[in-house]
Amino acid sequence: MINTKFLVGSALAAITTLAASGAFAGPAPQPDYQFEKCYGVSKAGTNDCQTATHSCAGTASADNQGDAWIYLPAGSCAKLTGGSNEPKS
């Protein structure tokens, strides 16, 4: 027999998890300063928007992923090793 309390608890946990993950899905809000998109410098899981292989912010699977970008103050991307204003293949 299936334990009813276990089944109800599992269902509630699943609903809570889905609701929480939906709150963070999508692109990061645009900053309120002059910015540029800088590709290839974000850590895994810290990108600000979608990539060619992922659809949401915070979903890059590798450090310095060439198609993952983050917002940086305008003019600072070129100063970073590996930084580019265009996606890398």
PDB file of N, CA, C and O in Angstrom:
ATOM      1  N   MET A   1       0.822  -1.187   0.000  1.00  0.00           N
ATOM      2  CA  MET A   1       0.000   0.000   0.000  1.00  0.00           C
ATOM      3  C   MET A   1       0.869   1.255   0.000  1.00  0.00           C
ATOM      4  O   MET A   1       1.969   1.278   0.553  1.00  0.00           O
ATOM      5  N   ILE A   2       0.352   2.269  -0.623  1.00  0.00           N
ATOM      6  CA  ILE A   2       1.047   3.553  -0.646  1.00  0.00           C
ATOM      7  C   ILE A   2       0.628   4.350   0.580  1.00  0.00           C
ATOM      8  O   ILE A   2      -0.558   4.480   0.886  1.00  0.00           O
ATOM      9  N   ASN A   3       1.604   4.868   1.256  1.00  0.00           N
ATOM     10  CA  ASN A   3       1.340   5.680   2.425  1.00  0.00           C
ATOM     11  C   ASN A   3       0.779   7.027   1.962  1.00  0.00           C
ATOM     12  O   ASN A   3       1.465   7.759   1.248  1.00  0.00           O
ATOM     13  N   THR A   4      -0.453   7.368   2.352  1.00  0.00           N
ATOM     14  CA  THR A   4      -1.129   8.573   1.899  1.00  0.00           C
ATOM     15  C   THR A   4      -0.377   9.833   2.321  1.00  0.00           C
ATOM     16  O   THR A   4      -0.258  10.771   1.533  1.00  0.00           O
ATOM     17  N   LYS A   5       0.125   9.868   3.540  1.00  0.00           N
ATOM     18  CA  LYS A   5       0.867  11.048   3.997  1.00  0.00           C
ATOM     19  C   LYS A   5       2.121  11.265   3.148  1.00  0.00           C
ATOM     20  O   LYS A   5       2.462  12.399   2.811  1.00  0.00           O
ATOM     21  N   PHE A   6       2.795  10.180   2.810  1.00  0.00           N
ATOM     22  CA  PHE A   6       3.989  10.284   1.977  1.00  0.00           C
ATOM     23  C   PHE A   6       3.628  10.819   0.597  1.00  0.00           C
ATOM     24  O   PHE A   6       4.334  11.677   0.066  1.00  0.00           O
ATOM     25  N   LEU A   7       2.548  10.330   0.013  1.00  0.00           N
ATOM     26  CA  LEU A   7       2.112  10.756  -1.308  1.00  0.00           C
ATOM     27  C   LEU A   7       1.731  12.236  -1.314  1.00  0.00           C
ATOM     28  O   LEU A   7       2.128  12.972  -2.218  1.00  0.00           O
ATOM     29  N   VAL A   8       0.974  12.673  -0.325  1.00  0.00           N
ATOM     30  CA  VAL A   8       0.570  14.074  -0.236  1.00  0.00           C
ATOM     31  C   VAL A   8       1.791  14.961   0.000  1.00  0.00           C
ATOM     32  O   VAL A   8       1.913  16.025  -0.607  1.00  0.00           O
ATOM     33  N   GLY A   9       2.690  14.528   0.874  1.00  0.00           N
ATOM     34  CA  GLY A   9       3.912  15.297   1.139  1.00  0.00           C
ATOM     35  C   GLY A   9       4.772  15.443  -0.101  1.00  0.00           C
ATOM     36  O   GLY A   9       5.324  16.513  -0.359  1.00  0.00           O
ATOM     37  N   SER A  10       4.888  14.377  -0.863  1.00  0.00           N
ATOM     38  CA  SER A  10       5.672  14.423  -2.104  1.00  0.00           C
ATOM     39  C   SER A  10       5.048  15.376  -3.110  1.00  0.00           C
ATOM     40  O   SER A  10       5.761  16.122  -3.780  1.00  0.00           O
ATOM     41  N   ALA A  11       3.738  15.361  -3.223  1.00  0.00           N
ATOM     42  CA  ALA A  11       3.044  16.255  -4.145  1.00  0.00           C
ATOM     43  C   ALA A  11       3.245  17.711  -3.739  1.00  0.00           C
ATOM     44  O   ALA A  11       3.497  18.559  -4.595  1.00  0.00           O
ATOM     45  N   LEU A  12       3.137  18.008  -2.461  1.00  0.00           N
ATOM     46  CA  LEU A  12       3.343  19.379  -1.987  1.00  0.00           C
ATOM     47  C   LEU A  12       4.783  19.835  -2.214  1.00  0.00           C
ATOM     48  O   LEU A  12       5.022  20.980  -2.596  1.00  0.00           O
ATOM     49  N   ALA A  13       5.725  18.952  -1.983  1.00  0.00           N
ATOM     50  CA  ALA A  13       7.128  19.293  -2.213  1.00  0.00           C
ATOM     51  C   ALA A  13       7.375  19.586  -3.694  1.00  0.00           C
ATOM     52  O   ALA A  13       8.111  20.517  -4.023  1.00  0.00           O
ATOM     53  N   ALA A  14       6.778  18.817  -4.574  1.00  0.00           N
ATOM     54  CA  ALA A  14       6.948  19.036  -6.007  1.00  0.00           C
ATOM     55  C   ALA A  14       6.346  20.372  -6.431  1.00  0.00           C
ATOM     56  O   ALA A  14       6.950  21.095  -7.223  1.00  0.00           O
ATOM     57  N   ILE A  15       5.185  20.705  -5.926  1.00  0.00           N
ATOM     58  CA  ILE A  15       4.540  21.976  -6.265  1.00  0.00           C
ATOM     59  C   ILE A  15       5.369  23.149  -5.761  1.00  0.00           C
ATOM     60  O   ILE A  15       5.542  24.139  -6.472  1.00  0.00           O
ATOM     61  N   THR A  16       5.876  23.045  -4.555  1.00  0.00           N
ATOM     62  CA  THR A  16       6.699  24.106  -3.987  1.00  0.00           C
ATOM     63  C   THR A  16       7.971  24.303  -4.795  1.00  0.00           C
ATOM     64  O   THR A  16       8.375  25.437  -5.051  1.00  0.00           O
ATOM     65  N   THR A  17       8.596  23.220  -5.195  1.00  0.00           N
ATOM     66  CA  THR A  17       9.818  23.300  -5.986  1.00  0.00           C
ATOM     67  C   THR A  17       9.553  23.948  -7.337  1.00  0.00           C
ATOM     68  O   THR A  17      10.332  24.794  -7.776  1.00  0.00           O
ATOM     69  N   LEU A  18       8.485  23.572  -7.994  1.00  0.00           N
ATOM     70  CA  LEU A  18       8.150  24.166  -9.285  1.00  0.00           C
ATOM     71  C   LEU A  18       7.835  25.644  -9.155  1.00  0.00           C
ATOM     72  O   LEU A  18       8.246  26.433 -10.006  1.00  0.00           O
ATOM     73  N   ALA A  19       7.125  26.038  -8.122  1.00  0.00           N
ATOM     74  CA  ALA A  19       6.793  27.441  -7.912  1.00  0.00           C
ATOM     75  C   ALA A  19       8.052  28.257  -7.640  1.00  0.00           C
ATOM     76  O   ALA A  19       8.197  29.367  -8.152  1.00  0.00           O
ATOM     77  N   ALA A  20       8.950  27.720  -6.847  1.00  0.00           N
ATOM     78  CA  ALA A  20      10.188  28.440  -6.519  1.00  0.00           C
ATOM     79  C   ALA A  20      11.084  28.577  -7.739  1.00  0.00           C
ATOM     80  O   ALA A  20      11.673  29.637  -7.953  1.00  0.00           O
ATOM     81  N   SER A  21      11.199  27.536  -8.536  1.00  0.00           N
ATOM     82  CA  SER A  21      12.069  27.611  -9.706  1.00  0.00           C
ATOM     83  C   SER A  21      11.490  28.541 -10.757  1.00  0.00           C
ATOM     84  O   SER A  21      12.252  29.161 -11.499  1.00  0.00           O
ATOM     85  N   GLY A  22      10.190  28.661 -10.849  1.00  0.00           N
ATOM     86  CA  GLY A  22       9.563  29.565 -11.801  1.00  0.00           C
ATOM     87  C   GLY A  22       9.792  31.023 -11.465  1.00  0.00           C
ATOM     88  O   GLY A  22       9.769  31.872 -12.357  1.00  0.00           O
ATOM     89  N   ALA A  23      10.010  31.331 -10.201  1.00  0.00           N
ATOM     90  CA  ALA A  23      10.225  32.707  -9.792  1.00  0.00           C
ATOM     91  C   ALA A  23      11.556  33.247 -10.288  1.00  0.00           C
ATOM     92  O   ALA A  23      11.704  34.461 -10.421  1.00  0.00           O
ATOM     93  N   PHE A  24      12.530  32.387 -10.566  1.00  0.00           N
ATOM     94  CA  PHE A  24      13.839  32.827 -10.979  1.00  0.00           C
ATOM     95  C   PHE A  24      14.102  32.612 -12.461  1.00  0.00           C
ATOM     96  O   PHE A  24      15.174  32.972 -12.946  1.00  0.00           O
ATOM     97  N   ALA A  25      13.167  32.041 -13.184  1.00  0.00           N
ATOM     98  CA  ALA A  25      13.367  31.755 -14.600  1.00  0.00           C
ATOM     99  C   ALA A  25      13.297  33.040 -15.414  1.00  0.00           C
ATOM    100  O   ALA A  25      12.627  33.996 -15.023  1.00  0.00           O
ATOM    101  N   GLY A  26      13.981  33.057 -16.529  1.00  0.00           N
ATOM    102  CA  GLY A  26      13.944  34.194 -17.421  1.00  0.00           C
ATOM    103  C   GLY A  26      15.206  35.015 -17.337  1.00  0.00           C
ATOM    104  O   GLY A  26      16.136  34.680 -16.603  1.00  0.00           O
ATOM    105  N   PRO A  27      15.233  36.100 -18.099  1.00  0.00           N
ATOM    106  CA  PRO A  27      16.440  36.928 -18.127  1.00  0.00           C
ATOM    107  C   PRO A  27      16.585  37.773 -16.861  1.00  0.00           C
ATOM    108  O   PRO A  27      15.608  38.052 -16.166  1.00  0.00           O
ATOM    109  N   ALA A  28      17.808  38.167 -16.583  1.00  0.00           N
ATOM    110  CA  ALA A  28      18.071  39.074 -15.467  1.00  0.00           C
ATOM    111  C   ALA A  28      17.569  40.462 -15.858  1.00  0.00           C
ATOM    112  O   ALA A  28      17.593  40.802 -17.041  1.00  0.00           O
ATOM    113  N   PRO A  29      17.119  41.268 -14.908  1.00  0.00           N
ATOM    114  CA  PRO A  29      16.674  42.613 -15.252  1.00  0.00           C
ATOM    115  C   PRO A  29      17.846  43.473 -15.717  1.00  0.00           C
ATOM    116  O   PRO A  29      18.973  43.308 -15.250  1.00  0.00           O
ATOM    117  N   GLN A  30      17.569  44.390 -16.640  1.00  0.00           N
ATOM    118  CA  GLN A  30      18.631  45.270 -17.118  1.00  0.00           C
ATOM    119  C   GLN A  30      19.060  46.194 -15.983  1.00  0.00           C
ATOM    120  O   GLN A  30      18.216  46.716 -15.254  1.00  0.00           O
ATOM    121  N   PRO A  31      20.360  46.398 -15.831  1.00  0.00           N
ATOM    122  CA  PRO A  31      20.843  47.270 -14.767  1.00  0.00           C
ATOM    123  C   PRO A  31      20.483  48.729 -15.042  1.00  0.00           C
ATOM    124  O   PRO A  31      20.136  49.092 -16.166  1.00  0.00           O
ATOM    125  N   ASP A  32      20.570  49.550 -14.012  1.00  0.00           N
ATOM    126  CA  ASP A  32      20.219  50.957 -14.166  1.00  0.00           C
ATOM    127  C   ASP A  32      21.451  51.836 -14.446  1.00  0.00           C
ATOM    128  O   ASP A  32      21.420  53.039 -14.185  1.00  0.00           O
ATOM    129  N   TYR A  33      22.514  51.254 -14.964  1.00  0.00           N
ATOM    130  CA  TYR A  33      23.711  51.987 -15.353  1.00  0.00           C
ATOM    131  C   TYR A  33      24.014  51.671 -16.815  1.00  0.00           C
ATOM    132  O   TYR A  33      23.422  50.752 -17.382  1.00  0.00           O
ATOM    133  N   GLN A  34      24.922  52.416 -17.429  1.00  0.00           N
ATOM    134  CA  GLN A  34      25.330  52.122 -18.806  1.00  0.00           C
ATOM    135  C   GLN A  34      26.015  50.757 -18.810  1.00  0.00           C
ATOM    136  O   GLN A  34      26.988  50.547 -18.087  1.00  0.00           O
ATOM    137  N   PHE A  35      25.518  49.847 -19.609  1.00  0.00           N
ATOM    138  CA  PHE A  35      26.015  48.472 -19.568  1.00  0.00           C
ATOM    139  C   PHE A  35      26.323  47.954 -20.954  1.00  0.00           C
ATOM    140  O   PHE A  35      25.964  48.551 -21.969  1.00  0.00           O
ATOM    141  N   GLU A  36      26.999  46.824 -20.959  1.00  0.00           N
ATOM    142  CA  GLU A  36      27.225  46.064 -22.179  1.00  0.00           C
ATOM    143  C   GLU A  36      27.133  44.588 -21.830  1.00  0.00           C
ATOM    144  O   GLU A  36      27.350  44.196 -20.683  1.00  0.00           O
ATOM    145  N   LYS A  37      26.814  43.779 -22.818  1.00  0.00           N
ATOM    146  CA  LYS A  37      26.815  42.332 -22.629  1.00  0.00           C
ATOM    147  C   LYS A  37      28.229  41.837 -22.872  1.00  0.00           C
ATOM    148  O   LYS A  37      28.835  42.152 -23.896  1.00  0.00           O
ATOM    149  N   CYS A  38      28.752  41.066 -21.936  1.00  0.00           N
ATOM    150  CA  CYS A  38      30.107  40.549 -22.067  1.00  0.00           C
ATOM    151  C   CYS A  38      30.039  39.021 -22.114  1.00  0.00           C
ATOM    152  O   CYS A  38      29.602  38.377 -21.161  1.00  0.00           O
ATOM    153  N   TYR A  39      30.473  38.463 -23.224  1.00  0.00           N
ATOM    154  CA  TYR A  39      30.421  37.022 -23.444  1.00  0.00           C
ATOM    155  C   TYR A  39      31.724  36.356 -23.012  1.00  0.00           C
ATOM    156  O   TYR A  39      32.801  36.941 -23.128  1.00  0.00           O
ATOM    157  N   GLY A  40      31.612  35.137 -22.518  1.00  0.00           N
ATOM    158  CA  GLY A  40      32.775  34.307 -22.255  1.00  0.00           C
ATOM    159  C   GLY A  40      33.495  34.544 -20.945  1.00  0.00           C
ATOM    160  O   GLY A  40      34.623  34.078 -20.778  1.00  0.00           O
ATOM    161  N   VAL A  41      32.879  35.255 -20.003  1.00  0.00           N
ATOM    162  CA  VAL A  41      33.574  35.532 -18.743  1.00  0.00           C
ATOM    163  C   VAL A  41      32.794  35.090 -17.504  1.00  0.00           C
ATOM    164  O   VAL A  41      33.300  35.214 -16.388  1.00  0.00           O
ATOM    165  N   SER A  42      31.590  34.585 -17.674  1.00  0.00           N
ATOM    166  CA  SER A  42      30.783  34.225 -16.500  1.00  0.00           C
ATOM    167  C   SER A  42      31.141  32.838 -15.968  1.00  0.00           C
ATOM    168  O   SER A  42      31.573  31.961 -16.718  1.00  0.00           O
ATOM    169  N   LYS A  43      30.958  32.662 -14.690  1.00  0.00           N
ATOM    170  CA  LYS A  43      31.125  31.361 -14.054  1.00  0.00           C
ATOM    171  C   LYS A  43      29.893  30.515 -14.373  1.00  0.00           C
ATOM    172  O   LYS A  43      28.840  31.051 -14.719  1.00  0.00           O
ATOM    173  N   ALA A  44      30.024  29.216 -14.257  1.00  0.00           N
ATOM    174  CA  ALA A  44      28.889  28.311 -14.484  1.00  0.00           C
ATOM    175  C   ALA A  44      27.739  28.709 -13.566  1.00  0.00           C
ATOM    176  O   ALA A  44      27.927  28.889 -12.363  1.00  0.00           O
ATOM    177  N   GLY A  45      26.566  28.841 -14.135  1.00  0.00           N
ATOM    178  CA  GLY A  45      25.374  29.150 -13.353  1.00  0.00           C
ATOM    179  C   GLY A  45      25.192  30.610 -13.008  1.00  0.00           C
ATOM    180  O   GLY A  45      24.298  30.938 -12.227  1.00  0.00           O
ATOM    181  N   THR A  46      26.012  31.513 -13.563  1.00  0.00           N
ATOM    182  CA  THR A  46      25.866  32.932 -13.229  1.00  0.00           C
ATOM    183  C   THR A  46      25.604  33.816 -14.437  1.00  0.00           C
ATOM    184  O   THR A  46      25.691  35.039 -14.326  1.00  0.00           O
ATOM    185  N   ASN A  47      25.288  33.234 -15.583  1.00  0.00           N
ATOM    186  CA  ASN A  47      24.994  34.045 -16.766  1.00  0.00           C
ATOM    187  C   ASN A  47      23.704  34.835 -16.558  1.00  0.00           C
ATOM    188  O   ASN A  47      22.852  34.438 -15.764  1.00  0.00           O
ATOM    189  N   ASP A  48      23.560  35.959 -17.276  1.00  0.00           N
ATOM    190  CA  ASP A  48      22.398  36.826 -17.096  1.00  0.00           C
ATOM    191  C   ASP A  48      21.239  36.539 -18.035  1.00  0.00           C
ATOM    192  O   ASP A  48      20.147  37.067 -17.821  1.00  0.00           O
ATOM    193  N   CYS A  49      21.426  35.736 -19.049  1.00  0.00           N
ATOM    194  CA  CYS A  49      20.299  35.401 -19.911  1.00  0.00           C
ATOM    195  C   CYS A  49      20.590  34.139 -20.694  1.00  0.00           C
ATOM    196  O   CYS A  49      21.581  33.449 -20.452  1.00  0.00           O
ATOM    197  N   GLN A  50      19.709  33.849 -21.638  1.00  0.00           N
ATOM    198  CA  GLN A  50      19.792  32.584 -22.367  1.00  0.00           C
ATOM    199  C   GLN A  50      21.062  32.443 -23.181  1.00  0.00           C
ATOM    200  O   GLN A  50      21.706  33.427 -23.547  1.00  0.00           O
ATOM    201  N   THR A  51      21.402  31.211 -23.453  1.00  0.00           N
ATOM    202  CA  THR A  51      22.532  30.885 -24.319  1.00  0.00           C
ATOM    203  C   THR A  51      21.985  30.052 -25.465  1.00  0.00           C
ATOM    204  O   THR A  51      20.777  29.828 -25.543  1.00  0.00           O
ATOM    205  N   ALA A  52      22.838  29.600 -26.338  1.00  0.00           N
ATOM    206  CA  ALA A  52      22.390  28.743 -27.433  1.00  0.00           C
ATOM    207  C   ALA A  52      21.887  27.400 -26.917  1.00  0.00           C
ATOM    208  O   ALA A  52      21.089  26.739 -27.581  1.00  0.00           O
ATOM    209  N   THR A  53      22.348  26.995 -25.739  1.00  0.00           N
ATOM    210  CA  THR A  53      21.973  25.688 -25.209  1.00  0.00           C
ATOM    211  C   THR A  53      21.089  25.761 -23.964  1.00  0.00           C
ATOM    212  O   THR A  53      20.617  24.722 -23.500  1.00  0.00           O
ATOM    213  N   HIS A  54      20.850  26.942 -23.412  1.00  0.00           N
ATOM    214  CA  HIS A  54      20.028  27.097 -22.211  1.00  0.00           C
ATOM    215  C   HIS A  54      19.064  28.262 -22.403  1.00  0.00           C
ATOM    216  O   HIS A  54      19.342  29.182 -23.173  1.00  0.00           O
ATOM    217  N   SER A  55      17.937  28.223 -21.706  1.00  0.00           N
ATOM    218  CA  SER A  55      16.911  29.233 -21.949  1.00  0.00           C
ATOM    219  C   SER A  55      16.756  30.278 -20.857  1.00  0.00           C
ATOM    220  O   SER A  55      15.968  31.207 -21.028  1.00  0.00           O
ATOM    221  N   CYS A  56      17.465  30.171 -19.751  1.00  0.00           N
ATOM    222  CA  CYS A  56      17.248  31.105 -18.656  1.00  0.00           C
ATOM    223  C   CYS A  56      18.552  31.603 -18.058  1.00  0.00           C
ATOM    224  O   CYS A  56      19.616  31.021 -18.268  1.00  0.00           O
ATOM    225  N   ALA A  57      18.447  32.686 -17.315  1.00  0.00           N
ATOM    226  CA  ALA A  57      19.595  33.195 -16.563  1.00  0.00           C
ATOM    227  C   ALA A  57      20.015  32.164 -15.532  1.00  0.00           C
ATOM    228  O   ALA A  57      19.180  31.451 -14.974  1.00  0.00           O
ATOM    229  N   GLY A  58      21.307  32.091 -15.285  1.00  0.00           N
ATOM    230  CA  GLY A  58      21.817  31.186 -14.260  1.00  0.00           C
ATOM    231  C   GLY A  58      21.884  29.735 -14.671  1.00  0.00           C
ATOM    232  O   GLY A  58      21.957  28.859 -13.810  1.00  0.00           O
ATOM    233  N   THR A  59      21.862  29.452 -15.969  1.00  0.00           N
ATOM    234  CA  THR A  59      21.849  28.062 -16.411  1.00  0.00           C
ATOM    235  C   THR A  59      23.061  27.663 -17.248  1.00  0.00           C
ATOM    236  O   THR A  59      23.079  26.564 -17.802  1.00  0.00           O
ATOM    237  N   ALA A  60      24.058  28.509 -17.354  1.00  0.00           N
ATOM    238  CA  ALA A  60      25.268  28.121 -18.097  1.00  0.00           C
ATOM    239  C   ALA A  60      25.916  26.946 -17.377  1.00  0.00           C
ATOM    240  O   ALA A  60      26.022  26.943 -16.150  1.00  0.00           O
ATOM    241  N   SER A  61      26.341  25.963 -18.132  1.00  0.00           N
ATOM    242  CA  SER A  61      26.839  24.730 -17.518  1.00  0.00           C
ATOM    243  C   SER A  61      28.348  24.692 -17.338  1.00  0.00           C
ATOM    244  O   SER A  61      28.868  23.765 -16.716  1.00  0.00           O
ATOM    245  N   ALA A  62      29.064  25.683 -17.872  1.00  0.00           N
ATOM    246  CA  ALA A  62      30.520  25.674 -17.766  1.00  0.00           C
ATOM    247  C   ALA A  62      31.048  27.089 -17.524  1.00  0.00           C
ATOM    248  O   ALA A  62      30.420  28.066 -17.932  1.00  0.00           O
ATOM    249  N   ASP A  63      32.179  27.199 -16.873  1.00  0.00           N
ATOM    250  CA  ASP A  63      32.843  28.484 -16.713  1.00  0.00           C
ATOM    251  C   ASP A  63      33.277  28.998 -18.077  1.00  0.00           C
ATOM    252  O   ASP A  63      33.677  28.220 -18.942  1.00  0.00           O
ATOM    253  N   ASN A  64      33.197  30.301 -18.264  1.00  0.00           N
ATOM    254  CA  ASN A  64      33.658  30.978 -19.483  1.00  0.00           C
ATOM    255  C   ASN A  64      33.022  30.426 -20.754  1.00  0.00           C
ATOM    256  O   ASN A  64      33.664  30.388 -21.803  1.00  0.00           O
ATOM    257  N   GLN A  65      31.780  30.004 -20.666  1.00  0.00           N
ATOM    258  CA  GLN A  65      31.054  29.487 -21.829  1.00  0.00           C
ATOM    259  C   GLN A  65      30.927  30.609 -22.855  1.00  0.00           C
ATOM    260  O   GLN A  65      30.466  31.700 -22.520  1.00  0.00           O
ATOM    261  N   GLY A  66      31.324  30.359 -24.082  1.00  0.00           N
ATOM    262  CA  GLY A  66      31.417  31.390 -25.112  1.00  0.00           C
ATOM    263  C   GLY A  66      30.125  32.077 -25.479  1.00  0.00           C
ATOM    264  O   GLY A  66      30.154  33.232 -25.906  1.00  0.00           O
ATOM    265  N   ASP A  67      28.989  31.414 -25.330  1.00  0.00           N
ATOM    266  CA  ASP A  67      27.721  32.042 -25.695  1.00  0.00           C
ATOM    267  C   ASP A  67      26.953  32.560 -24.485  1.00  0.00           C
ATOM    268  O   ASP A  67      25.848  33.080 -24.641  1.00  0.00           O
ATOM    269  N   ALA A  68      27.508  32.432 -23.290  1.00  0.00           N
ATOM    270  CA  ALA A  68      26.862  32.932 -22.071  1.00  0.00           C
ATOM    271  C   ALA A  68      27.378  34.338 -21.788  1.00  0.00           C
ATOM    272  O   ALA A  68      28.578  34.591 -21.885  1.00  0.00           O
ATOM    273  N   TRP A  69      26.471  35.258 -21.436  1.00  0.00           N
ATOM    274  CA  TRP A  69      26.898  36.632 -21.187  1.00  0.00           C
ATOM    275  C   TRP A  69      26.406  37.126 -19.842  1.00  0.00           C
ATOM    276  O   TRP A  69      25.486  36.572 -19.241  1.00  0.00           O
ATOM    277  N   ILE A  70      27.056  38.192 -19.391  1.00  0.00           N
ATOM    278  CA  ILE A  70      26.644  38.900 -18.175  1.00  0.00           C
ATOM    279  C   ILE A  70      26.671  40.394 -18.478  1.00  0.00           C
ATOM    280  O   ILE A  70      27.386  40.844 -19.374  1.00  0.00           O
ATOM    281  N   TYR A  71      25.884  41.156 -17.723  1.00  0.00           N
ATOM    282  CA  TYR A  71      25.927  42.608 -17.832  1.00  0.00           C
ATOM    283  C   TYR A  71      27.144  43.134 -17.091  1.00  0.00           C
ATOM    284  O   TYR A  71      27.402  42.742 -15.953  1.00  0.00           O
ATOM    285  N   LEU A  72      27.884  44.013 -17.727  1.00  0.00           N
ATOM    286  CA  LEU A  72      29.011  44.699 -17.099  1.00  0.00           C
ATOM    287  C   LEU A  72      28.918  46.183 -17.421  1.00  0.00           C
ATOM    288  O   LEU A  72      28.299  46.563 -18.415  1.00  0.00           O
ATOM    289  N   PRO A  73      29.521  47.022 -16.596  1.00  0.00           N
ATOM    290  CA  PRO A  73      29.539  48.449 -16.933  1.00  0.00           C
ATOM    291  C   PRO A  73      30.181  48.659 -18.306  1.00  0.00           C
ATOM    292  O   PRO A  73      31.151  47.989 -18.661  1.00  0.00           O
ATOM    293  N   ALA A  74      29.626  49.592 -19.063  1.00  0.00           N
ATOM    294  CA  ALA A  74      30.106  49.851 -20.418  1.00  0.00           C
ATOM    295  C   ALA A  74      31.608  50.114 -20.423  1.00  0.00           C
ATOM    296  O   ALA A  74      32.111  50.873 -19.594  1.00  0.00           O
ATOM    297  N   GLY A  75      32.320  49.490 -21.351  1.00  0.00           N
ATOM    298  CA  GLY A  75      33.751  49.677 -21.517  1.00  0.00           C
ATOM    299  C   GLY A  75      34.625  48.736 -20.711  1.00  0.00           C
ATOM    300  O   GLY A  75      35.848  48.780 -20.843  1.00  0.00           O
ATOM    301  N   SER A  76      34.040  47.891 -19.885  1.00  0.00           N
ATOM    302  CA  SER A  76      34.868  47.030 -19.032  1.00  0.00           C
ATOM    303  C   SER A  76      35.083  45.627 -19.599  1.00  0.00           C
ATOM    304  O   SER A  76      35.994  44.929 -19.155  1.00  0.00           O
ATOM    305  N   CYS A  77      34.289  45.203 -20.546  1.00  0.00           N
ATOM    306  CA  CYS A  77      34.409  43.841 -21.071  1.00  0.00           C
ATOM    307  C   CYS A  77      35.754  43.611 -21.751  1.00  0.00           C
ATOM    308  O   CYS A  77      36.375  42.564 -21.568  1.00  0.00           O
ATOM    309  N   ALA A  78      36.198  44.577 -22.526  1.00  0.00           N
ATOM    310  CA  ALA A  78      37.462  44.427 -23.262  1.00  0.00           C
ATOM    311  C   ALA A  78      38.662  44.327 -22.323  1.00  0.00           C
ATOM    312  O   ALA A  78      39.727  43.862 -22.731  1.00  0.00           O
ATOM    313  N   LYS A  79      38.504  44.754 -21.084  1.00  0.00           N
ATOM    314  CA  LYS A  79      39.597  44.708 -20.113  1.00  0.00           C
ATOM    315  C   LYS A  79      39.747  43.331 -19.467  1.00  0.00           C
ATOM    316  O   LYS A  79      40.742  43.080 -18.787  1.00  0.00           O
ATOM    317  N   LEU A  80      38.780  42.438 -19.667  1.00  0.00           N
ATOM    318  CA  LEU A  80      38.808  41.113 -19.051  1.00  0.00           C
ATOM    319  C   LEU A  80      39.393  40.085 -20.012  1.00  0.00           C
ATOM    320  O   LEU A  80      39.081  40.092 -21.203  1.00  0.00           O
ATOM    321  N   THR A  81      40.226  39.217 -19.501  1.00  0.00           N
ATOM    322  CA  THR A  81      40.785  38.143 -20.315  1.00  0.00           C
ATOM    323  C   THR A  81      39.655  37.241 -20.791  1.00  0.00           C
ATOM    324  O   THR A  81      38.905  36.700 -19.978  1.00  0.00           O
ATOM    325  N   GLY A  82      39.535  37.079 -22.080  1.00  0.00           N
ATOM    326  CA  GLY A  82      38.496  36.228 -22.649  1.00  0.00           C
ATOM    327  C   GLY A  82      37.180  36.940 -22.888  1.00  0.00           C
ATOM    328  O   GLY A  82      36.262  36.347 -23.454  1.00  0.00           O
ATOM    329  N   GLY A  83      37.058  38.191 -22.476  1.00  0.00           N
ATOM    330  CA  GLY A  83      35.811  38.939 -22.649  1.00  0.00           C
ATOM    331  C   GLY A  83      35.606  39.368 -24.086  1.00  0.00           C
ATOM    332  O   GLY A  83      36.558  39.735 -24.774  1.00  0.00           O
ATOM    333  N   SER A  84      34.361  39.321 -24.540  1.00  0.00           N
ATOM    334  CA  SER A  84      34.023  39.691 -25.916  1.00  0.00           C
ATOM    335  C   SER A  84      32.621  40.285 -25.940  1.00  0.00           C
ATOM    336  O   SER A  84      31.747  39.841 -25.195  1.00  0.00           O
ATOM    337  N   ASN A  85      32.401  41.286 -26.791  1.00  0.00           N
ATOM    338  CA  ASN A  85      31.069  41.856 -26.938  1.00  0.00           C
ATOM    339  C   ASN A  85      30.204  41.072 -27.911  1.00  0.00           C
ATOM    340  O   ASN A  85      29.037  41.404 -28.118  1.00  0.00           O
ATOM    341  N   GLU A  86      30.772  40.034 -28.507  1.00  0.00           N
ATOM    342  CA  GLU A  86      30.056  39.158 -29.427  1.00  0.00           C
ATOM    343  C   GLU A  86      30.170  37.726 -28.943  1.00  0.00           C
ATOM    344  O   GLU A  86      31.190  37.358 -28.362  1.00  0.00           O
ATOM    345  N   PRO A  87      29.140  36.899 -29.169  1.00  0.00           N
ATOM    346  CA  PRO A  87      29.216  35.487 -28.740  1.00  0.00           C
ATOM    347  C   PRO A  87      30.368  34.755 -29.424  1.00  0.00           C
ATOM    348  O   PRO A  87      30.696  35.015 -30.582  1.00  0.00           O
ATOM    349  N   LYS A  88      30.960  33.847 -28.685  1.00  0.00           N
ATOM    350  CA  LYS A  88      32.041  33.015 -29.237  1.00  0.00           C
ATOM    351  C   LYS A  88      31.460  31.673 -29.609  1.00  0.00           C
ATOM    352  O   LYS A  88      30.524  31.198 -28.966  1.00  0.00           O
ATOM    353  N   SER A  89      32.001  31.060 -30.632  1.00  0.00           N
ATOM    354  CA  SER A  89      31.480  29.738 -31.029  1.00  0.00           C
ATOM    355  C   SER A  89      32.177  28.635 -30.290  1.00  0.00           C
ATOM    356  O   SER A  89      31.867  27.462 -30.497  1.00  0.00           O
TER     357      SER A  89
END
